Amino acid sequence: MEDTIITQRRAKAEALRALGHHPYANDFVVTDRASDVHAAHEGTDAPALEANPVRVGYAGRVMAIRTFGKVVFVVVADASGRLQANLFADALPEADWALLDYLDVGDIIGVTGTLMRTRKGELSVKADHLRIVTKSLRPLPEKWHGLQDVATRYRQRYVDLIVNERVRDTFRVRARVVQYIRRFLDDRDYLEVETPMLQAVYGGAAAKPFSTHHNALDLPLFLRIAPELDLKRLVVGGFHRVYEINRCFRNEGISTKHNPEFTTLEFYQAFATYEDLMTLTEELLNGLAIAIHGTDQVTYGEHTLSFARPFRRLSVYEGLTTYAGVPADKVSDRPALLEAAARLGVTKADTRPLGHLQMEVFEAAAEHLLVQPTFVTDFPLEVSPLSRKKDTDPTLVDRFEIYAAGREIGNAFSELNDSDDQRSRFESQVAQRAAGDEEAHPMDDDYVRALEYGMPPTAGEGIGIDRLVMLLTDSPSIRDVILFPLLRPEG
């Protein structure tokens, strides 16, 4: 059926050429946008429009055509909204009226005319000129919202955007989120920078990288898993407040929470602690919710998330007791943790080092229950190779993760700036890699050398932009907030 329609539309395009109308013209002048027209004349009634004619010239995609003899109503959508064109046989040039024989839903047209109101009061354009400026060959789906194969929406995002206003709104919100974050940090004297995505040594997170090769240098390279170590090199160099909003890549599975290519915000502030960043994060997320929704109460699924300050704070040990049922005096006891792990269905728990075991039990028991914004604090040293040890308990680090709607959206800590300690932790990570942990950090001698020059006491944070946009747009999957998520090739 679709092939037949494409053939028919190709024939219409050729017929337009034969009539002297370029079916892919580029000379129509747009002077107005639909949203601006509606905003400027929302309160203007029909008599006023007749007494003082307002000329407009706009272009957009045909979303609907309704024909009533010598009157045709065409719904036209541009990037800002919709504005109906009313075509009257006695008001259009004969050649323009004849174009209706070649017009289909999905075509892009240009219209000029004067504003009017229909009998029902709808603001419209009484057209005196019509152009088909782009002939659409493929038909728009008639029942797009009823498609069962959601992968088709992601794969053909261009069609999804054409027909689904909510999807367009989601990505408008995404743009506003990034703009707000930039203003927020710029106003606090942070410097926006760019660091390499191709790295000879990757680091900054526990993850597997994508690998590639530079032919001219005969050099193996990796797509970065995080910009962290380069940003901290800049702190060493004297940029004491820096941030970057950009892509990272992790060679991991795909789920509603994970896409191999994703966007993060990372920022670093010298002479600050992780507690300072908790305050800053509260300010950022509270202000962002209000900027997007006009309130700090945000609906996500069946929940109402409150971004009112202050957010809840919960230590990992408190979480093990509250959610996993581990007695407070047993949070570092392997038998007690293994019992909880078995109860929670954690696999291969007996092979995990203590700190990793604690976190796997915590995540299995607590993560999905942290619906309201919550700072999870005081992580085990073993799972935090770049974090500063707590002065009061060197088995823990000065670190937090921010959770909301049952998922992590950010990670922060007071940075480790003791070069000898950092080298020792890298060496421990290298040993873990040799033992089979593919996500352990490789040695980065240059980063240790940078620390040897002296990095001021610093705190840093990473926030997942995609997950944050999910919360603010009530989107259940990360693929809903990434314009072109990674999918298997067709066929």
Buried (B, 14 or more C-beta within 10 A) or exposed (E): EEEEEBEEBEEBBEBBEEEEBBBEBEEBEBEBBBBBBBEEBEEBEBEEBEEEEBEBBBBBBBBEBEEEEEEBBBBBBBEBBBBBBBBBEEBBEEEBBEBBEBBBBBBBBBBBBBBBBEEEEEBBBBBBBBBBBBBBBEBBBEEBEEEEEEEBBBBBBEBBBBBBEEBBEBBEBBEBBBEBBBEBBEEBEBBEBEBEBEBEBBBBBBBEBBEEEEEEEEEEBBBBBBBBBBBBBBBBEEBBBBBBBBEBBBBEEBEEBBBBBBBBBBBBBBEBBBBBBBEBBBEBBBBBBBBBBEEBEBEBEEBEBBBBBEBEBBBBBBBBBBBBBBEEEBBBEBEBBBBBBEEBEBEEBEEBEBBBBBBBBBBBBBBEEBBBBBBBBBBBBBBBBBBBBBEEEEEBBBBBBBBBBBBBBBBBBBBBBBBEEBBEBBEBBBEBBEEEBEBBBEBBEEBBEBBEEEBBEBBBBBBBBBBBBBBBBBBEBBBBBBBEBEEEEEE
